[in-house]
């Protein structure tokens, strides 16, 4: 019993898995923030182009209408 508990305390496989999980989560958060910033920048660029071309954004909630 004591040997099993001693082996359990020395086992680091779970810690390694947790570290990889934390690294993957951090990468995912950074990617989401970066993509959000890129999306905002693209929206500003396309809005500027549309304004210069004389287009206006549709009013309302979007969609195809129909009523």
Predicted model as a PDB file, atoms N, CA, C, CB and O in Angstrom, pLDDT in the B-factor column:
MODEL        1                                                                  
ATOM      1  N   UNK A   1       0.832  -1.195   0.000  1.00 69.00           N  
ATOM      2  CA  UNK A   1       0.000   0.000   0.000  1.00 69.00           C  
ATOM      3  C   UNK A   1       0.876   1.257   0.000  1.00 69.00           C  
ATOM      4  CB  UNK A   1      -0.946  -0.001   1.220  1.00 69.00           C  
ATOM      5  O   UNK A   1       0.617   2.217  -0.725  1.00 69.00           O  
ATOM      6  N   UNK A   2       1.912   1.221   0.830  1.00 72.00           N  
ATOM      7  CA  UNK A   2       2.806   2.370   0.907  1.00 72.00           C  
ATOM      8  C   UNK A   2       3.552   2.588  -0.409  1.00 72.00           C  
ATOM      9  CB  UNK A   2       3.800   2.186   2.048  1.00 72.00           C  
ATOM     10  O   UNK A   2       3.797   3.727  -0.807  1.00 72.00           O  
ATOM     11  N   UNK A   3       3.907   1.506  -1.073  1.00 72.00           N  
ATOM     12  CA  UNK A   3       4.606   1.587  -2.346  1.00 72.00           C  
ATOM     13  C   UNK A   3       3.702   2.208  -3.413  1.00 72.00           C  
ATOM     14  CB  UNK A   3       5.081   0.193  -2.788  1.00 72.00           C  
ATOM     15  O   UNK A   3       4.159   3.025  -4.213  1.00 72.00           O  
ATOM     16  N   UNK A   4       2.433   1.828  -3.426  1.00 75.00           N  
ATOM     17  CA  UNK A   4       1.486   2.401  -4.386  1.00 75.00           C  
ATOM     18  C   UNK A   4       1.323   3.904  -4.163  1.00 75.00           C  
ATOM     19  CB  UNK A   4       0.121   1.700  -4.278  1.00 75.00           C  
ATOM     20  O   UNK A   4       1.295   4.677  -5.121  1.00 75.00           O  
ATOM     21  N   UNK A   5       1.217   4.309  -2.914  1.00 72.00           N  
ATOM     22  CA  UNK A   5       1.053   5.735  -2.604  1.00 72.00           C  
ATOM     23  C   UNK A   5       2.314   6.509  -2.974  1.00 72.00           C  
ATOM     24  CB  UNK A   5       0.726   5.935  -1.106  1.00 72.00           C  
ATOM     25  O   UNK A   5       2.227   7.634  -3.467  1.00 72.00           O  
ATOM     26  N   UNK A   6       3.470   5.926  -2.745  1.00 76.00           N  
ATOM     27  CA  UNK A   6       4.738   6.546  -3.104  1.00 76.00           C  
ATOM     28  C   UNK A   6       4.847   6.710  -4.621  1.00 76.00           C  
ATOM     29  CB  UNK A   6       5.915   5.712  -2.569  1.00 76.00           C  
ATOM     30  O   UNK A   6       5.287   7.754  -5.103  1.00 76.00           O  
ATOM     31  N   UNK A   7       4.454   5.698  -5.361  1.00 74.00           N  
ATOM     32  CA  UNK A   7       4.460   5.785  -6.824  1.00 74.00           C  
ATOM     33  C   UNK A   7       3.480   6.849  -7.312  1.00 74.00           C  
ATOM     34  CB  UNK A   7       4.111   4.421  -7.445  1.00 74.00           C  
ATOM     35  O   UNK A   7       3.764   7.574  -8.265  1.00 74.00           O  
ATOM     36  N   UNK A   8       2.342   6.935  -6.662  1.00 70.00           N  
ATOM     37  CA  UNK A   8       1.339   7.936  -7.036  1.00 70.00           C  
ATOM     38  C   UNK A   8       1.890   9.353  -6.859  1.00 70.00           C  
ATOM     39  CB  UNK A   8       0.061   7.756  -6.195  1.00 70.00           C  
ATOM     40  O   UNK A   8       1.655  10.218  -7.703  1.00 70.00           O  
ATOM     41  N   UNK A   9       2.609   9.588  -5.785  1.00 71.00           N  
ATOM     42  CA  UNK A   9       3.158  10.916  -5.531  1.00 71.00           C  
ATOM     43  C   UNK A   9       4.261  11.278  -6.525  1.00 71.00           C  
ATOM     44  CB  UNK A   9       3.696  10.992  -4.112  1.00 71.00           C  
ATOM     45  O   UNK A   9       4.444  12.456  -6.831  1.00 71.00           O  
ATOM     46  N   UNK A  10       4.992  10.296  -7.030  1.00 73.00           N  
ATOM     47  CA  UNK A  10       6.075  10.561  -7.975  1.00 73.00           C  
ATOM     48  C   UNK A  10       5.605  10.622  -9.424  1.00 73.00           C  
ATOM     49  CB  UNK A  10       7.134   9.505  -7.839  1.00 73.00           C  
ATOM     50  O   UNK A  10       6.344  11.079 -10.296  1.00 73.00           O  
ATOM     51  N   UNK A  11       4.383  10.167  -9.687  1.00 72.00           N  
ATOM     52  CA  UNK A  11       3.867  10.141 -11.066  1.00 72.00           C  
ATOM     53  C   UNK A  11       3.580  11.561 -11.534  1.00 72.00           C  
ATOM     54  CB  UNK A  11       2.582   9.270 -11.164  1.00 72.00           C  
ATOM     55  O   UNK A  11       2.852  12.301 -10.874  1.00 72.00           O  
ATOM     56  N   UNK A  12       4.158  11.943 -12.684  1.00 71.00           N  
ATOM     57  CA  UNK A  12       3.997  13.302 -13.200  1.00 71.00           C  
ATOM     58  C   UNK A  12       3.233  13.343 -14.519  1.00 71.00           C  
ATOM     59  CB  UNK A  12       5.351  13.947 -13.380  1.00 71.00           C  
ATOM     60  O   UNK A  12       3.156  14.400 -15.145  1.00 71.00           O  
ATOM     61  N   UNK A  13       2.673  12.227 -14.954  1.00 71.00           N  
ATOM     62  CA  UNK A  13       1.953  12.200 -16.224  1.00 71.00           C  
ATOM     63  C   UNK A  13       0.736  13.121 -16.191  1.00 71.00           C  
ATOM     64  CB  UNK A  13       1.522  10.773 -16.558  1.00 71.00           C  
ATOM     65  O   UNK A  13       0.468  13.815 -17.172  1.00 71.00           O  
ATOM     66  N   UNK A  14       0.016  13.139 -15.114  1.00 74.00           N  
ATOM     67  CA  UNK A  14      -1.159  14.002 -15.005  1.00 74.00           C  
ATOM     68  C   UNK A  14      -0.780  15.468 -15.045  1.00 74.00           C  
ATOM     69  CB  UNK A  14      -1.919  13.701 -13.728  1.00 74.00           C  
ATOM     70  O   UNK A  14      -1.480  16.277 -15.654  1.00 74.00           O  
ATOM     71  N   UNK A  15       0.318  15.815 -14.403  1.00 79.00           N  
ATOM     72  CA  UNK A  15       0.773  17.203 -14.399  1.00 79.00           C  
ATOM     73  C   UNK A  15       1.151  17.645 -15.805  1.00 79.00           C  
ATOM     74  CB  UNK A  15       1.965  17.378 -13.448  1.00 79.00           C  
ATOM     75  O   UNK A  15       0.871  18.778 -16.195  1.00 79.00           O  
ATOM     76  N   UNK A  16       1.778  16.769 -16.560  1.00 83.00           N  
ATOM     77  CA  UNK A  16       2.148  17.104 -17.933  1.00 83.00           C  
ATOM     78  C   UNK A  16       0.903  17.324 -18.780  1.00 83.00           C  
ATOM     79  CB  UNK A  16       3.021  15.998 -18.545  1.00 83.00           C  
ATOM     80  O   UNK A  16       0.859  18.257 -19.582  1.00 83.00           O  
ATOM     81  N   UNK A  17      -0.102  16.481 -18.615  1.00 85.00           N  
ATOM     82  CA  UNK A  17      -1.341  16.628 -19.371  1.00 85.00           C  
ATOM     83  C   UNK A  17      -2.025  17.947 -19.029  1.00 85.00           C  
ATOM     84  CB  UNK A  17      -2.285  15.450 -19.092  1.00 85.00           C  
ATOM     85  O   UNK A  17      -2.555  18.620 -19.912  1.00 85.00           O  
ATOM     86  N   UNK A  18      -2.015  18.313 -17.764  1.00 88.00           N  
ATOM     87  CA  UNK A  18      -2.620  19.576 -17.352  1.00 88.00           C  
ATOM     88  C   UNK A  18      -1.852  20.749 -17.944  1.00 88.00           C  
ATOM     89  CB  UNK A  18      -2.661  19.684 -15.820  1.00 88.00           C  
ATOM     90  O   UNK A  18      -2.458  21.726 -18.385  1.00 88.00           O  
ATOM     91  N   UNK A  19      -0.540  20.665 -17.958  1.00 90.00           N  
ATOM     92  CA  UNK A  19       0.264  21.748 -18.544  1.00 90.00           C  
ATOM     93  C   UNK A  19      -0.045  21.917 -20.024  1.00 90.00           C  
ATOM     94  CB  UNK A  19       1.764  21.473 -18.352  1.00 90.00           C  
ATOM     95  O   UNK A  19      -0.198  23.042 -20.500  1.00 90.00           O  
ATOM     96  N   UNK A  20      -0.139  20.807 -20.757  1.00 92.00           N  
ATOM     97  CA  UNK A  20      -0.477  20.900 -22.178  1.00 92.00           C  
ATOM     98  C   UNK A  20      -1.881  21.473 -22.366  1.00 92.00           C  
ATOM     99  CB  UNK A  20      -0.375  19.517 -22.847  1.00 92.00           C  
ATOM    100  O   UNK A  20      -2.121  22.250 -23.290  1.00 92.00           O  
ATOM    101  N   UNK A  21      -2.786  21.097 -21.505  1.00 92.00           N  
ATOM    102  CA  UNK A  21      -4.144  21.636 -21.581  1.00 92.00           C  
ATOM    103  C   UNK A  21      -4.170  23.137 -21.347  1.00 92.00           C  
ATOM    104  CB  UNK A  21      -5.040  20.946 -20.571  1.00 92.00           C  
ATOM    105  O   UNK A  21      -4.881  23.863 -22.043  1.00 92.00           O  
ATOM    106  N   UNK A  22      -3.400  23.608 -20.373  1.00 95.00           N  
ATOM    107  CA  UNK A  22      -3.337  25.047 -20.094  1.00 95.00           C  
ATOM    108  C   UNK A  22      -2.696  25.805 -21.252  1.00 95.00           C  
ATOM    109  CB  UNK A  22      -2.553  25.307 -18.800  1.00 95.00           C  
ATOM    110  O   UNK A  22      -3.132  26.905 -21.592  1.00 95.00           O  
ATOM    111  N   UNK A  23      -1.670  25.225 -21.854  1.00 96.00           N  
ATOM    112  CA  UNK A  23      -1.029  25.869 -23.001  1.00 96.00           C  
ATOM    113  C   UNK A  23      -2.016  25.959 -24.165  1.00 96.00           C  
ATOM    114  CB  UNK A  23       0.245  25.092 -23.426  1.00 96.00           C  
ATOM    115  O   UNK A  23      -2.106  26.998 -24.819  1.00 96.00           O  
ATOM    116  N   UNK A  24      -2.753  24.883 -24.425  1.00 96.00           N  
ATOM    117  CA  UNK A  24      -3.743  24.886 -25.512  1.00 96.00           C  
ATOM    118  C   UNK A  24      -4.834  25.922 -25.252  1.00 96.00           C  
ATOM    119  CB  UNK A  24      -4.371  23.488 -25.674  1.00 96.00           C  
ATOM    120  O   UNK A  24      -5.268  26.607 -26.178  1.00 96.00           O  
ATOM    121  N   UNK A  25      -5.280  26.042 -24.004  1.00 96.00           N  
ATOM    122  CA  UNK A  25      -6.304  27.034 -23.660  1.00 96.00           C  
ATOM    123  C   UNK A  25      -5.773  28.450 -23.862  1.00 96.00           C  
ATOM    124  CB  UNK A  25      -6.774  26.846 -22.205  1.00 96.00           C  
ATOM    125  O   UNK A  25      -6.489  29.313 -24.368  1.00 96.00           O  
ATOM    126  N   UNK A  26      -4.541  28.690 -23.475  1.00 97.00           N  
ATOM    127  CA  UNK A  26      -3.936  30.012 -23.651  1.00 97.00           C  
ATOM    128  C   UNK A  26      -3.823  30.363 -25.133  1.00 97.00           C  
ATOM    129  CB  UNK A  26      -2.548  30.063 -22.985  1.00 97.00           C  
ATOM    130  O   UNK A  26      -4.117  31.489 -25.533  1.00 97.00           O  
ATOM    131  N   UNK A  27      -3.399  29.401 -25.941  1.00 97.00           N  
ATOM    132  CA  UNK A  27      -3.296  29.633 -27.381  1.00 97.00           C  
ATOM    133  C   UNK A  27      -4.673  29.939 -27.966  1.00 97.00           C  
ATOM    134  CB  UNK A  27      -2.671  28.410 -28.086  1.00 97.00           C  
ATOM    135  O   UNK A  27      -4.800  30.817 -28.820  1.00 97.00           O  
ATOM    136  N   UNK A  28      -5.698  29.226 -27.518  1.00 97.00           N  
ATOM    137  CA  UNK A  28      -7.057  29.461 -28.012  1.00 97.00           C  
ATOM    138  C   UNK A  28      -7.539  30.862 -27.663  1.00 97.00           C  
ATOM    139  CB  UNK A  28      -8.019  28.422 -27.438  1.00 97.00           C  
ATOM    140  O   UNK A  28      -8.150  31.529 -28.498  1.00 97.00           O  
ATOM    141  N   UNK A  29      -7.277  31.312 -26.450  1.00 97.00           N  
ATOM    142  CA  UNK A  29      -7.693  32.658 -26.041  1.00 97.00           C  
ATOM    143  C   UNK A  29      -6.975  33.720 -26.864  1.00 97.00           C  
ATOM    144  CB  UNK A  29      -7.421  32.877 -24.543  1.00 97.00           C  
ATOM    145  O   UNK A  29      -7.596  34.678 -27.323  1.00 97.00           O  
ATOM    146  N   UNK A  30      -5.681  33.554 -27.049  1.00 96.00           N  
ATOM    147  CA  UNK A  30      -4.912  34.518 -27.855  1.00 96.00           C  
ATOM    148  C   UNK A  30      -5.435  34.544 -29.286  1.00 96.00           C  
ATOM    149  CB  UNK A  30      -3.401  34.165 -27.845  1.00 96.00           C  
ATOM    150  O   UNK A  30      -5.567  35.618 -29.874  1.00 96.00           O  
ATOM    151  N   UNK A  31      -5.734  33.375 -29.854  1.00 96.00           N  
ATOM    152  CA  UNK A  31      -6.249  33.310 -31.223  1.00 96.00           C  
ATOM    153  C   UNK A  31      -7.600  34.011 -31.327  1.00 96.00           C  
ATOM    154  CB  UNK A  31      -6.374  31.848 -31.684  1.00 96.00           C  
ATOM    155  O   UNK A  31      -7.845  34.726 -32.298  1.00 96.00           O  
ATOM    156  N   UNK A  32      -8.485  33.819 -30.342  1.00 95.00           N  
ATOM    157  CA  UNK A  32      -9.802  34.470 -30.383  1.00 95.00           C  
ATOM    158  C   UNK A  32      -9.671  35.989 -30.305  1.00 95.00           C  
ATOM    159  CB  UNK A  32     -10.687  33.961 -29.232  1.00 95.00           C  
ATOM    160  O   UNK A  32     -10.364  36.710 -31.023  1.00 95.00           O  
ATOM    161  N   UNK A  33      -8.798  36.469 -29.449  1.00 94.00           N  
ATOM    162  CA  UNK A  33      -8.597  37.916 -29.329  1.00 94.00           C  
ATOM    163  C   UNK A  33      -8.025  38.475 -30.627  1.00 94.00           C  
ATOM    164  CB  UNK A  33      -7.659  38.243 -28.143  1.00 94.00           C  
ATOM    165  O   UNK A  33      -8.468  39.520 -31.104  1.00 94.00           O  
ATOM    166  N   UNK A  34      -7.053  37.788 -31.191  1.00 93.00           N  
ATOM    167  CA  UNK A  34      -6.441  38.256 -32.434  1.00 93.00           C  
ATOM    168  C   UNK A  34      -7.452  38.265 -33.570  1.00 93.00           C  
ATOM    169  CB  UNK A  34      -5.244  37.379 -32.804  1.00 93.00           C  
ATOM    170  O   UNK A  34      -7.501  39.219 -34.347  1.00 93.00           O  
ATOM    171  N   UNK A  35      -8.256  37.218 -33.676  1.00 93.00           N  
ATOM    172  CA  UNK A  35      -9.260  37.161 -34.737  1.00 93.00           C  
ATOM    173  C   UNK A  35     -10.330  38.221 -34.550  1.00 93.00           C  
ATOM    174  CB  UNK A  35      -9.902  35.784 -34.785  1.00 93.00           C  
ATOM    175  O   UNK A  35     -10.832  38.774 -35.528  1.00 93.00           O  
ATOM    176  N   UNK A  36     -10.680  38.509 -33.314  1.00 91.00           N  
ATOM    177  CA  UNK A  36     -11.640  39.577 -33.050  1.00 91.00           C  
ATOM    178  C   UNK A  36     -11.098  40.924 -33.481  1.00 91.00           C  
ATOM    179  CB  UNK A  36     -12.003  39.614 -31.574  1.00 91.00           C  
ATOM    180  O   UNK A  36     -11.819  41.732 -34.066  1.00 91.00           O  
ATOM    181  N   UNK A  37      -9.830  41.168 -33.195  1.00 90.00           N  
ATOM    182  CA  UNK A  37      -9.203  42.430 -33.602  1.00 90.00           C  
ATOM    183  C   UNK A  37      -9.110  42.533 -35.119  1.00 90.00           C  
ATOM    184  CB  UNK A  37      -7.806  42.560 -32.981  1.00 90.00           C  
ATOM    185  O   UNK A  37      -9.347  43.600 -35.684  1.00 90.00           O  
ATOM    186  N   UNK A  38      -8.770  41.442 -35.776  1.00 91.00           N  
ATOM    187  CA  UNK A  38      -8.697  41.438 -37.234  1.00 91.00           C  
ATOM    188  C   UNK A  38     -10.081  41.689 -37.824  1.00 91.00           C  
ATOM    189  CB  UNK A  38      -8.123  40.099 -37.751  1.00 91.00           C  
ATOM    190  O   UNK A  38     -10.222  42.440 -38.788  1.00 91.00           O  
ATOM    191  N   UNK A  39     -11.093  41.065 -37.248  1.00 89.00           N  
ATOM    192  CA  UNK A  39     -12.458  41.270 -37.722  1.00 89.00           C  
ATOM    193  C   UNK A  39     -12.891  42.716 -37.588  1.00 89.00           C  
ATOM    194  CB  UNK A  39     -13.414  40.378 -36.967  1.00 89.00           C  
ATOM    195  O   UNK A  39     -13.512  43.267 -38.497  1.00 89.00           O  
ATOM    196  N   UNK A  40     -12.570  43.336 -36.463  1.00 89.00           N  
ATOM    197  CA  UNK A  40     -12.920  44.744 -36.249  1.00 89.00           C  
ATOM    198  C   UNK A  40     -12.196  45.628 -37.253  1.00 89.00           C  
ATOM    199  CB  UNK A  40     -12.577  45.180 -34.810  1.00 89.00           C  
ATOM    200  O   UNK A  40     -12.786  46.558 -37.803  1.00 89.00           O  
ATOM    201  N   UNK A  41     -10.934  45.345 -37.492  1.00 91.00           N  
ATOM    202  CA  UNK A  41     -10.170  46.131 -38.465  1.00 91.00           C  
ATOM    203  C   UNK A  41     -10.745  45.973 -39.866  1.00 91.00           C  
ATOM    204  CB  UNK A  41      -8.695  45.713 -38.452  1.00 91.00           C  
ATOM    205  O   UNK A  41     -10.871  46.954 -40.599  1.00 91.00           O  
ATOM    206  N   UNK A  42     -11.090  44.757 -40.242  1.00 91.00           N  
ATOM    207  CA  UNK A  42     -11.669  44.531 -41.560  1.00 91.00           C  
ATOM    208  C   UNK A  42     -13.011  45.237 -41.706  1.00 91.00           C  
ATOM    209  CB  UNK A  42     -11.835  43.039 -41.814  1.00 91.00           C  
ATOM    210  O   UNK A  42     -13.321  45.785 -42.764  1.00 91.00           O  
ATOM    211  N   UNK A  43     -13.801  45.221 -40.642  1.00 91.00           N  
ATOM    212  CA  UNK A  43     -15.096  45.901 -40.685  1.00 91.00           C  
ATOM    213  C   UNK A  43     -14.904  47.400 -40.935  1.00 91.00           C  
ATOM    214  CB  UNK A  43     -15.874  45.670 -39.366  1.00 91.00           C  
ATOM    215  O   UNK A  43     -15.633  48.001 -41.724  1.00 91.00           O  
ATOM    216  N   UNK A  44     -13.931  47.992 -40.266  1.00 91.00           N  
ATOM    217  CA  UNK A  44     -13.652  49.418 -40.461  1.00 91.00           C  
ATOM    218  C   UNK A  44     -13.186  49.693 -41.888  1.00 91.00           C  
ATOM    219  CB  UNK A  44     -12.591  49.901 -39.457  1.00 91.00           C  
ATOM    220  O   UNK A  44     -13.602  50.676 -42.501  1.00 91.00           O  
ATOM    221  N   UNK A  45     -12.330  48.834 -42.411  1.00 92.00           N  
ATOM    222  CA  UNK A  45     -11.812  49.018 -43.771  1.00 92.00           C  
ATOM    223  C   UNK A  45     -12.948  48.920 -44.789  1.00 92.00           C  
ATOM    224  CB  UNK A  45     -10.718  47.968 -44.085  1.00 92.00           C  
ATOM    225  O   UNK A  45     -13.066  49.776 -45.666  1.00 92.00           O  
ATOM    226  N   UNK A  46     -13.779  47.890 -44.681  1.00 91.00           N  
ATOM    227  CA  UNK A  46     -14.868  47.724 -45.641  1.00 91.00           C  
ATOM    228  C   UNK A  46     -15.917  48.823 -45.506  1.00 91.00           C  
ATOM    229  CB  UNK A  46     -15.523  46.362 -45.460  1.00 91.00           C  
ATOM    230  O   UNK A  46     -16.496  49.251 -46.504  1.00 91.00           O  
ATOM    231  N   UNK A  47     -16.166  49.284 -44.282  1.00 90.00           N  
ATOM    232  CA  UNK A  47     -17.093  50.395 -44.104  1.00 90.00           C  
ATOM    233  C   UNK A  47     -16.556  51.659 -44.763  1.00 90.00           C  
ATOM    234  CB  UNK A  47     -17.351  50.642 -42.616  1.00 90.00           C  
ATOM    235  O   UNK A  47     -17.307  52.406 -45.390  1.00 90.00           O  
ATOM    236  N   UNK A  48     -15.265  51.895 -44.620  1.00 91.00           N  
ATOM    237  CA  UNK A  48     -14.641  53.056 -45.252  1.00 91.00           C  
ATOM    238  C   UNK A  48     -14.742  52.969 -46.773  1.00 91.00           C  
ATOM    239  CB  UNK A  48     -13.170  53.172 -44.824  1.00 91.00           C  
ATOM    240  O   UNK A  48     -15.058  53.957 -47.436  1.00 91.00           O  
ATOM    241  N   UNK A  49     -14.477  51.801 -47.316  1.00 91.00           N  
ATOM    242  CA  UNK A  49     -14.572  51.611 -48.766  1.00 91.00           C  
ATOM    243  C   UNK A  49     -16.002  51.808 -49.230  1.00 91.00           C  
ATOM    244  CB  UNK A  49     -14.071  50.213 -49.170  1.00 91.00           C  
ATOM    245  O   UNK A  49     -16.239  52.473 -50.238  1.00 91.00           O  
ATOM    246  N   UNK A  50     -16.962  51.237 -48.504  1.00 90.00           N  
ATOM    247  CA  UNK A  50     -18.368  51.370 -48.881  1.00 90.00           C  
ATOM    248  C   UNK A  50     -18.808  52.827 -48.847  1.00 90.00           C  
ATOM    249  CB  UNK A  50     -19.250  50.532 -47.954  1.00 90.00           C  
ATOM    250  O   UNK A  50     -19.553  53.273 -49.719  1.00 90.00           O  
ATOM    251  N   UNK A  51     -18.351  53.570 -47.840  1.00 90.00           N  
ATOM    252  CA  UNK A  51     -18.696  54.993 -47.748  1.00 90.00           C  
ATOM    253  C   UNK A  51     -18.122  55.758 -48.926  1.00 90.00           C  
ATOM    254  CB  UNK A  51     -18.184  55.594 -46.429  1.00 90.00           C  
ATOM    255  O   UNK A  51     -18.805  56.601 -49.509  1.00 90.00           O  
ATOM    256  N   UNK A  52     -16.887  55.480 -49.282  1.00 91.00           N  
ATOM    257  CA  UNK A  52     -16.258  56.172 -50.404  1.00 91.00           C  
ATOM    258  C   UNK A  52     -16.925  55.833 -51.727  1.00 91.00           C  
ATOM    259  CB  UNK A  52     -14.784  55.828 -50.470  1.00 91.00           C  
ATOM    260  O   UNK A  52     -16.929  56.651 -52.647  1.00 91.00           O  
ATOM    261  N   UNK A  53     -17.494  54.621 -51.834  1.00 91.00           N  
ATOM    262  CA  UNK A  53     -18.186  54.225 -53.056  1.00 91.00           C  
ATOM    263  C   UNK A  53     -19.636  54.691 -53.070  1.00 91.00           C  
ATOM    264  CB  UNK A  53     -18.129  52.722 -53.221  1.00 91.00           C  
ATOM    265  O   UNK A  53     -20.311  54.580 -54.094  1.00 91.00           O  
ATOM    266  N   UNK A  54     -20.117  55.204 -51.957  1.00 87.00           N  
ATOM    267  CA  UNK A  54     -21.477  55.732 -51.893  1.00 87.00           C  
ATOM    268  C   UNK A  54     -22.522  54.741 -51.427  1.00 87.00           C  
ATOM    269  CB  UNK A  54     -21.864  56.239 -53.214  1.00 87.00           C  
ATOM    270  O   UNK A  54     -23.717  55.015 -51.532  1.00 87.00           O  
ATOM    271  N   UNK A  55     -22.104  53.603 -50.918  1.00 81.00           N  
ATOM    272  CA  UNK A  55     -23.058  52.634 -50.394  1.00 81.00           C  
ATOM    273  C   UNK A  55     -23.399  52.979 -48.960  1.00 81.00           C  
ATOM    274  CB  UNK A  55     -22.499  51.204 -50.486  1.00 81.00           C  
ATOM    275  O   UNK A  55     -22.580  53.554 -48.242  1.00 81.00           O  
ATOM    276  N   UNK A  56     -24.605  52.631 -48.539  1.00 72.00           N  
ATOM    277  CA  UNK A  56     -24.995  52.829 -47.143  1.00 72.00           C  
ATOM    278  C   UNK A  56     -25.383  51.477 -46.560  1.00 72.00           C  
ATOM    279  CB  UNK A  56     -26.173  53.855 -47.016  1.00 72.00           C  
ATOM    280  O   UNK A  56     -25.865  50.594 -47.270  1.00 72.00           O  
ATOM    281  N   UNK A  57     -25.171  51.334 -45.285  1.00 63.00           N  
ATOM    282  CA  UNK A  57     -25.530  50.102 -44.613  1.00 63.00           C  
ATOM    283  C   UNK A  57     -27.036  50.029 -44.473  1.00 63.00           C  
ATOM    284  CB  UNK A  57     -24.849  50.002 -43.239  1.00 63.00           C  
ATOM    285  O   UNK A  57     -27.674  51.046 -44.201  1.00 63.00           O  
ATOM    286  N   UNK A  58     -27.633  48.836 -44.655  1.00 64.00           N  
ATOM    287  CA  UNK A  58     -29.087  48.700 -44.515  1.00 64.00           C  
ATOM    288  C   UNK A  58     -29.487  48.930 -43.060  1.00 64.00           C  
ATOM    289  CB  UNK A  58     -29.563  47.299 -44.995  1.00 64.00           C  
ATOM    290  O   UNK A  58     -28.772  48.532 -42.141  1.00 64.00           O  
ATOM    291  N   UNK A  59     -30.629  49.572 -42.861  1.00 60.00           N  
ATOM    292  CA  UNK A  59     -31.111  49.788 -41.494  1.00 60.00           C  
ATOM    293  C   UNK A  59     -31.919  48.584 -41.054  1.00 60.00           C  
ATOM    294  CB  UNK A  59     -31.963  51.081 -41.395  1.00 60.00           C  
ATOM    295  O   UNK A  59     -32.435  47.833 -41.882  1.00 60.00           O  
ATOM    296  N   UNK A  60     -32.025  48.404 -39.755  1.00 52.00           N  
ATOM    297  CA  UNK A  60     -32.794  47.279 -39.249  1.00 52.00           C  
ATOM    298  C   UNK A  60     -31.900  46.149 -38.815  1.00 52.00           C  
ATOM    299  CB  UNK A  60     -33.763  46.792 -40.289  1.00 52.00           C  
ATOM    300  O   UNK A  60     -30.683  46.305 -38.711  1.00 52.00           O  
ATOM    301  N   UNK A  61     -32.513  45.001 -38.559  1.00 52.00           N  
ATOM    302  CA  UNK A  61     -31.786  43.866 -38.025  1.00 52.00           C  
ATOM    303  C   UNK A  61     -31.157  42.980 -39.054  1.00 52.00           C  
ATOM    304  CB  UNK A  61     -32.669  43.069 -37.205  1.00 52.00           C  
ATOM    305  O   UNK A  61     -30.678  41.900 -38.708  1.00 52.00           O  
ATOM    306  N   UNK A  62     -31.133  43.379 -40.299  1.00 52.00           N  
ATOM    307  CA  UNK A  62     -30.515  42.527 -41.303  1.00 52.00           C  
ATOM    308  C   UNK A  62     -31.504  41.486 -41.778  1.00 52.00           C  
ATOM    309  CB  UNK A  62     -29.256  41.857 -40.752  1.00 52.00           C  
ATOM    310  O   UNK A  62     -32.714  41.683 -41.668  1.00 52.00           O  
ATOM    311  N   UNK A  63     -31.019  40.410 -42.291  1.00 51.00           N  
ATOM    312  CA  UNK A  63     -31.901  39.353 -42.801  1.00 51.00           C  
ATOM    313  C   UNK A  63     -32.389  39.695 -44.181  1.00 51.00           C  
ATOM    314  CB  UNK A  63     -33.089  39.132 -41.869  1.00 51.00           C  
ATOM    315  O   UNK A  63     -31.916  40.641 -44.811  1.00 51.00           O  
ATOM    316  N   UNK A  64     -33.348  38.910 -44.648  1.00 56.00           N  
ATOM    317  CA  UNK A  64     -33.863  39.095 -46.011  1.00 56.00           C  
ATOM    318  C   UNK A  64     -35.200  39.801 -46.031  1.00 56.00           C  
ATOM    319  CB  UNK A  64     -33.991  37.764 -46.706  1.00 56.00           C  
ATOM    320  O   UNK A  64     -35.762  40.028 -47.102  1.00 56.00           O  
ATOM    321  N   UNK A  65     -35.717  40.150 -44.877  1.00 48.00           N  
ATOM    322  CA  UNK A  65     -37.014  40.850 -44.850  1.00 48.00           C  
ATOM    323  C   UNK A  65     -38.137  39.881 -45.158  1.00 48.00           C  
ATOM    324  CB  UNK A  65     -37.034  42.021 -45.858  1.00 48.00           C  
ATOM    325  O   UNK A  65     -38.138  38.743 -44.690  1.00 48.00           O  
ATOM    326  N   UNK A  66     -39.096  40.345 -45.953  1.00 46.00           N  
ATOM    327  CA  UNK A  66     -40.146  39.436 -46.382  1.00 46.00           C  
ATOM    328  C   UNK A  66     -41.515  39.785 -45.865  1.00 46.00           C  
ATOM    329  CB  UNK A  66     -39.815  38.073 -45.966  1.00 46.00           C  
ATOM    330  O   UNK A  66     -42.485  39.185 -46.331  1.00 46.00           O  
ATOM    331  N   UNK A  67     -41.674  40.719 -44.928  1.00 47.00           N  
ATOM    332  CA  UNK A  67     -43.028  40.974 -44.473  1.00 47.00           C  
ATOM    333  C   UNK A  67     -43.580  42.221 -44.998  1.00 47.00           C  
ATOM    334  CB  UNK A  67     -43.091  41.005 -43.031  1.00 47.00           C  
ATOM    335  O   UNK A  67     -44.722  42.565 -44.695  1.00 47.00           O  
TER     336      UNK A  67                                                      
ENDMDL                                                                          
END                                                                             
